[in-house]
């Protein structure tokens, strides 16, 4: 494991590491599938058992958390960019 330096900035993470990516959107039948597909584009070894979902109190929204073995800051940045670019994703954390 080594800390990664991007430009002049050092990340707080040592890669590889376990990292949870959370995306929130309106509750629908395929929101979780959409989030998983986006994450798997960048982390193809992600397994479905590393996915957790939670509905909002009123049942209108859902958050999906996918835990991956993150390899780099660049990989995480690409995942987050694809998530926030998708019209059904309201937030990505």
Buried (B, 14 or more C-beta within 10 A) or exposed (E): EEEBEEEEEEBEBEBEEEBEBBBBBEBEEEBBEBBBEBBBEBBEEBEEEBBEEEEEEEEEBBBBBBBBBBBBBEBBEBBBEBBEEBEEBEEBE
